[in-house]
Amino acid sequence: MTLVVNKGAGDGKVHAVYRSWGYEDIGQSQPSPASPLLTVMLRATR
């Protein structure tokens, strides 16, 4: 599974929750110049 998250959301708590669920950072994405820099995360499915 893949998702993107703003590392600053919730003072970093949102990113921490996804990491606790097994997601790992694999890169960054900025879909448009006006959007924040997002962290791309990946987790293996069972």
N, CA, C and O atoms as a CHARMM CRD file, in Angstrom:
* protein
*
  184
    1    1 MET  N      0.83700  -1.15500   0.00000 PROA 1      0.00000
    2    1 MET  CA     0.00000   0.00000   0.00000 PROA 1      0.00000
    3    1 MET  C      0.89400   1.23500   0.00000 PROA 1      0.00000
    4    1 MET  O      1.98200   1.23700   0.57800 PROA 1      0.00000
    5    2 THR  N      0.42300   2.25500  -0.64400 PROA 2      0.00000
    6    2 THR  CA     1.18500   3.48300  -0.74000 PROA 2      0.00000
    7    2 THR  C      0.31700   4.64400  -0.28400 PROA 2      0.00000
    8    2 THR  O     -0.89300   4.65200  -0.50900 PROA 2      0.00000
    9    3 LEU  N      0.94200   5.62800   0.35900 PROA 3      0.00000
   10    3 LEU  CA     0.22700   6.83900   0.73500 PROA 3      0.00000
   11    3 LEU  C      1.19500   8.00400   0.75000 PROA 3      0.00000
   12    3 LEU  O      2.41100   7.81500   0.73300 PROA 3      0.00000
   13    4 VAL  N      0.65000   9.20700   0.78300 PROA 4      0.00000
   14    4 VAL  CA     1.47300  10.40500   0.92200 PROA 4      0.00000
   15    4 VAL  C      0.97600  11.17000   2.13900 PROA 4      0.00000
   16    4 VAL  O     -0.22400  11.22200   2.40900 PROA 4      0.00000
   17    5 VAL  N      1.90900  11.75900   2.86600 PROA 5      0.00000
   18    5 VAL  CA     1.56100  12.46300   4.09200 PROA 5      0.00000
   19    5 VAL  C      2.41600  13.71600   4.22000 PROA 5      0.00000
   20    5 VAL  O      3.58700  13.73600   3.84100 PROA 5      0.00000
   21    6 ASN  N      1.81000  14.74000   4.75300 PROA 6      0.00000
   22    6 ASN  CA     2.53700  15.95800   5.07800 PROA 6      0.00000
   23    6 ASN  C      3.18000  15.71900   6.44200 PROA 6      0.00000
   24    6 ASN  O      2.47600  15.59900   7.44400 PROA 6      0.00000
   25    7 LYS  N      4.51800  15.64800   6.48800 PROA 7      0.00000
   26    7 LYS  CA     5.21100  15.33900   7.74700 PROA 7      0.00000
   27    7 LYS  C      4.89900  16.34300   8.84900 PROA 7      0.00000
   28    7 LYS  O      5.03000  16.02000  10.02900 PROA 7      0.00000
   29    8 GLY  N      4.48900  17.55500   8.48200 PROA 8      0.00000
   30    8 GLY  CA     4.18100  18.56900   9.47800 PROA 8      0.00000
   31    8 GLY  C      2.76800  18.47800  10.03600 PROA 8      0.00000
   32    8 GLY  O      2.44000  19.16800  11.00200 PROA 8      0.00000
   33    9 ALA  N      1.93200  17.64100   9.44500 PROA 9      0.00000
   34    9 ALA  CA     0.53600  17.53200   9.89700 PROA 9      0.00000
   35    9 ALA  C      0.47100  17.05300  11.33700 PROA 9      0.00000
   36    9 ALA  O      1.08500  16.05000  11.70000 PROA 9      0.00000
   37   10 GLY  N     -0.27300  17.77500  12.14200 PROA 10     0.00000
   38   10 GLY  CA    -0.42300  17.38800  13.54800 PROA 10     0.00000
   39   10 GLY  C      0.89400  17.40900  14.29800 PROA 10     0.00000
   40   10 GLY  O      1.11600  16.60400  15.20300 PROA 10     0.00000
   41   11 ASP  N      1.77000  18.33300  13.92100 PROA 11     0.00000
   42   11 ASP  CA     3.09800  18.43300  14.54700 PROA 11     0.00000
   43   11 ASP  C      3.88400  17.13100  14.42100 PROA 11     0.00000
   44   11 ASP  O      4.64100  16.76900  15.32100 PROA 11     0.00000
   45   12 GLY  N      3.70400  16.43000  13.30600 PROA 12     0.00000
   46   12 GLY  CA     4.43700  15.19100  13.05300 PROA 12     0.00000
   47   12 GLY  C      3.75100  13.94200  13.57900 PROA 12     0.00000
   48   12 GLY  O      4.23200  12.83100  13.35600 PROA 12     0.00000
   49   13 LYS  N      2.64300  14.10900  14.27000 PROA 13     0.00000
   50   13 LYS  CA     1.96300  12.94900  14.86600 PROA 13     0.00000
   51   13 LYS  C      1.33000  12.04100  13.81400 PROA 13     0.00000
   52   13 LYS  O      1.30300  10.82300  13.98600 PROA 13     0.00000
   53   14 VAL  N      0.82200  12.62300  12.72800 PROA 14     0.00000
   54   14 VAL  CA     0.20000  11.80700  11.67500 PROA 14     0.00000
   55   14 VAL  C      1.25700  10.89200  11.05200 PROA 14     0.00000
   56   14 VAL  O      1.01800   9.69900  10.86900 PROA 14     0.00000
   57   15 HSD  N      2.40200  11.44300  10.73400 PROA 15     0.00000
   58   15 HSD  CA     3.50100  10.64800  10.16800 PROA 15     0.00000
   59   15 HSD  C      3.91100   9.54200  11.14100 PROA 15     0.00000
   60   15 HSD  O      4.15100   8.40800  10.72800 PROA 15     0.00000
   61   16 ALA  N      3.98900   9.86600  12.40500 PROA 16     0.00000
   62   16 ALA  CA     4.37800   8.87800  13.42300 PROA 16     0.00000
   63   16 ALA  C      3.37600   7.73200  13.50900 PROA 16     0.00000
   64   16 ALA  O      3.76500   6.57900  13.69700 PROA 16     0.00000
   65   17 VAL  N      2.09700   8.04100  13.37400 PROA 17     0.00000
   66   17 VAL  CA     1.07100   6.98600  13.41800 PROA 17     0.00000
   67   17 VAL  C      1.25200   6.03200  12.24300 PROA 17     0.00000
   68   17 VAL  O      1.21500   4.81400  12.42100 PROA 17     0.00000
   69   18 TYR  N      1.44700   6.57800  11.04100 PROA 18     0.00000
   70   18 TYR  CA     1.65000   5.71400   9.87400 PROA 18     0.00000
   71   18 TYR  C      2.89900   4.85600  10.03900 PROA 18     0.00000
   72   18 TYR  O      2.88700   3.67900   9.67600 PROA 18     0.00000
   73   19 ARG  N      3.96800   5.41800  10.57500 PROA 19     0.00000
   74   19 ARG  CA     5.18500   4.62900  10.81500 PROA 19     0.00000
   75   19 ARG  C      4.90100   3.50400  11.81100 PROA 19     0.00000
   76   19 ARG  O      5.40500   2.39300  11.64800 PROA 19     0.00000
   77   20 SER  N      4.10100   3.78200  12.83600 PROA 20     0.00000
   78   20 SER  CA     3.77500   2.74800  13.82100 PROA 20     0.00000
   79   20 SER  C      2.92500   1.63900  13.21000 PROA 20     0.00000
   80   20 SER  O      2.89600   0.52300  13.73000 PROA 20     0.00000
   81   21 TRP  N      2.23600   1.93700  12.11400 PROA 21     0.00000
   82   21 TRP  CA     1.43000   0.93900  11.41500 PROA 21     0.00000
   83   21 TRP  C      2.25600   0.16100  10.38600 PROA 21     0.00000
   84   21 TRP  O      1.71100  -0.68100   9.67300 PROA 21     0.00000
   85   22 GLY  N      3.56200   0.43300  10.30000 PROA 22     0.00000
   86   22 GLY  CA     4.43200  -0.33000   9.41800 PROA 22     0.00000
   87   22 GLY  C      4.79600   0.34400   8.11200 PROA 22     0.00000
   88   22 GLY  O      5.48300  -0.25900   7.28800 PROA 22     0.00000
   89   23 TYR  N      4.35600   1.58200   7.89200 PROA 23     0.00000
   90   23 TYR  CA     4.72200   2.30300   6.67300 PROA 23     0.00000
   91   23 TYR  C      6.15200   2.81700   6.78700 PROA 23     0.00000
   92   23 TYR  O      6.60400   3.18300   7.87200 PROA 23     0.00000
   93   24 GLU  N      6.85600   2.84100   5.66200 PROA 24     0.00000
   94   24 GLU  CA     8.22700   3.34200   5.60600 PROA 24     0.00000
   95   24 GLU  C      8.30900   4.45800   4.57800 PROA 24     0.00000
   96   24 GLU  O      7.65200   4.40200   3.53800 PROA 24     0.00000
   97   25 ASP  N      9.11900   5.47100   4.86900 PROA 25     0.00000
   98   25 ASP  CA     9.35200   6.55800   3.92300 PROA 25     0.00000
   99   25 ASP  C     10.15000   6.02200   2.73100 PROA 25     0.00000
  100   25 ASP  O     11.15700   5.33500   2.90500 PROA 25     0.00000
  101   26 ILE  N      9.68300   6.34900   1.50700 PROA 26     0.00000
  102   26 ILE  CA    10.42100   5.91900   0.32400 PROA 26     0.00000
  103   26 ILE  C     10.77900   7.08600  -0.59100 PROA 26     0.00000
  104   26 ILE  O     11.52200   6.90000  -1.55400 PROA 26     0.00000
  105   27 GLY  N     10.27400   8.26900  -0.31300 PROA 27     0.00000
  106   27 GLY  CA    10.59100   9.41200  -1.16800 PROA 27     0.00000
  107   27 GLY  C      9.72800  10.60100  -0.83300 PROA 27     0.00000
  108   27 GLY  O      9.03800  10.63200   0.18600 PROA 27     0.00000
  109   28 GLN  N      9.78200  11.58500  -1.72100 PROA 28     0.00000
  110   28 GLN  CA     9.00100  12.79500  -1.53600 PROA 28     0.00000
  111   28 GLN  C      8.31800  13.16200  -2.84000 PROA 28     0.00000
  112   28 GLN  O      8.76500  12.77800  -3.92100 PROA 28     0.00000
  113   29 SER  N      7.22700  13.91100  -2.72400 PROA 29     0.00000
  114   29 SER  CA     6.47100  14.34300  -3.89100 PROA 29     0.00000
  115   29 SER  C      5.90200  15.73100  -3.62300 PROA 29     0.00000
  116   29 SER  O      5.52200  16.05100  -2.49600 PROA 29     0.00000
  117   30 GLN  N      5.84700  16.54600  -4.66700 PROA 30     0.00000
  118   30 GLN  CA     5.19900  17.84800  -4.57700 PROA 30     0.00000
  119   30 GLN  C      4.32300  17.96900  -5.81900 PROA 30     0.00000
  120   30 GLN  O      4.78100  18.42900  -6.86500 PROA 30     0.00000
  121   31 PRO  N      3.04600  17.54900  -5.70000 PROA 31     0.00000
  122   31 PRO  CA     2.16200  17.48000  -6.86100 PROA 31     0.00000
  123   31 PRO  C      2.01100  18.78300  -7.64000 PROA 31     0.00000
  124   31 PRO  O      1.80800  18.75500  -8.85400 PROA 31     0.00000
  125   32 SER  N      2.10900  19.91500  -6.96300 PROA 32     0.00000
  126   32 SER  CA     2.03800  21.20700  -7.63700 PROA 32     0.00000
  127   32 SER  C      2.91500  22.19600  -6.87700 PROA 32     0.00000
  128   32 SER  O      3.23100  21.97000  -5.70900 PROA 32     0.00000
  129   33 PRO  N      3.30800  23.28600  -7.52500 PROA 33     0.00000
  130   33 PRO  CA     4.15400  24.26100  -6.83900 PROA 33     0.00000
  131   33 PRO  C      3.50600  24.85200  -5.58300 PROA 33     0.00000
  132   33 PRO  O      4.20900  25.29100  -4.67300 PROA 33     0.00000
  133   34 ALA  N      2.19200  24.86500  -5.52900 PROA 34     0.00000
  134   34 ALA  CA     1.48600  25.43300  -4.37700 PROA 34     0.00000
  135   34 ALA  C      1.31500  24.43900  -3.23100 PROA 34     0.00000
  136   34 ALA  O      0.95900  24.83400  -2.12100 PROA 34     0.00000
  137   35 SER  N      1.56000  23.17100  -3.48200 PROA 35     0.00000
  138   35 SER  CA     1.35500  22.16300  -2.44300 PROA 35     0.00000
  139   35 SER  C      2.60300  22.02000  -1.57800 PROA 35     0.00000
  140   35 SER  O      3.70600  22.35400  -2.00800 PROA 35     0.00000
  141   36 PRO  N      2.42100  21.52000  -0.35400 PROA 36     0.00000
  142   36 PRO  CA     3.58800  21.27200   0.48800 PROA 36     0.00000
  143   36 PRO  C      4.36100  20.06000  -0.02100 PROA 36     0.00000
  144   36 PRO  O      3.84300  19.27100  -0.81200 PROA 36     0.00000
  145   37 LEU  N      5.57800  19.92100   0.42800 PROA 37     0.00000
  146   37 LEU  CA     6.37800  18.74000   0.10700 PROA 37     0.00000
  147   37 LEU  C      5.81800  17.57400   0.91600 PROA 37     0.00000
  148   37 LEU  O      5.77100  17.63000   2.14500 PROA 37     0.00000
  149   38 LEU  N      5.39900  16.52800   0.23000 PROA 38     0.00000
  150   38 LEU  CA     4.77300  15.37500   0.87600 PROA 38     0.00000
  151   38 LEU  C      5.73700  14.20200   0.92100 PROA 38     0.00000
  152   38 LEU  O      6.57200  14.03900   0.03200 PROA 38     0.00000
  153   39 THR  N      5.61800  13.39500   1.94900 PROA 39     0.00000
  154   39 THR  CA     6.42700  12.19000   2.08700 PROA 39     0.00000
  155   39 THR  C      5.64100  11.00200   1.54800 PROA 39     0.00000
  156   39 THR  O      4.50100  10.77400   1.95300 PROA 39     0.00000
  157   40 VAL  N      6.23700  10.25200   0.64600 PROA 40     0.00000
  158   40 VAL  CA     5.62100   9.04300   0.08500 PROA 40     0.00000
  159   40 VAL  C      6.00600   7.88500   0.99200 PROA 40     0.00000
  160   40 VAL  O      7.17700   7.69700   1.32000 PROA 40     0.00000
  161   41 MET  N      4.99400   7.10500   1.39400 PROA 41     0.00000
  162   41 MET  CA     5.22000   5.99300   2.31300 PROA 41     0.00000
  163   41 MET  C      4.68600   4.70200   1.70600 PROA 41     0.00000
  164   41 MET  O      3.74500   4.71800   0.91200 PROA 41     0.00000
  165   42 LEU  N      5.29300   3.59400   2.08600 PROA 42     0.00000
  166   42 LEU  CA     4.94700   2.28900   1.53500 PROA 42     0.00000
  167   42 LEU  C      4.85500   1.27000   2.64800 PROA 42     0.00000
  168   42 LEU  O      5.62100   1.31200   3.61100 PROA 42     0.00000
  169   43 ARG  N      3.90400   0.34400   2.51000 PROA 43     0.00000
  170   43 ARG  CA     3.76800  -0.77800   3.45600 PROA 43     0.00000
  171   43 ARG  C      3.40200  -2.01900   2.67700 PROA 43     0.00000
  172   43 ARG  O      2.53300  -1.98000   1.80500 PROA 43     0.00000
  173   44 ALA  N      4.05200  -3.10700   2.98200 PROA 44     0.00000
  174   44 ALA  CA     3.74400  -4.36700   2.30800 PROA 44     0.00000
  175   44 ALA  C      2.37500  -4.87200   2.74300 PROA 44     0.00000
  176   44 ALA  O      1.98700  -4.70200   3.89900 PROA 44     0.00000
  177   45 THR  N      1.64600  -5.48800   1.82500 PROA 45     0.00000
  178   45 THR  CA     0.36100  -6.08900   2.16700 PROA 45     0.00000
  179   45 THR  C      0.57700  -7.55300   2.48000 PROA 45     0.00000
  180   45 THR  O      1.57300  -8.14900   2.07000 PROA 45     0.00000
  181   46 ARG  N     -0.34300  -8.11700   3.19500 PROA 46     0.00000
  182   46 ARG  CA    -0.21100  -9.51900   3.60000 PROA 46     0.00000
  183   46 ARG  C     -0.94100 -10.43200   2.66900 PROA 46     0.00000
  184   46 ARG  O     -0.93300 -11.64800   2.86400 PROA 46     0.00000
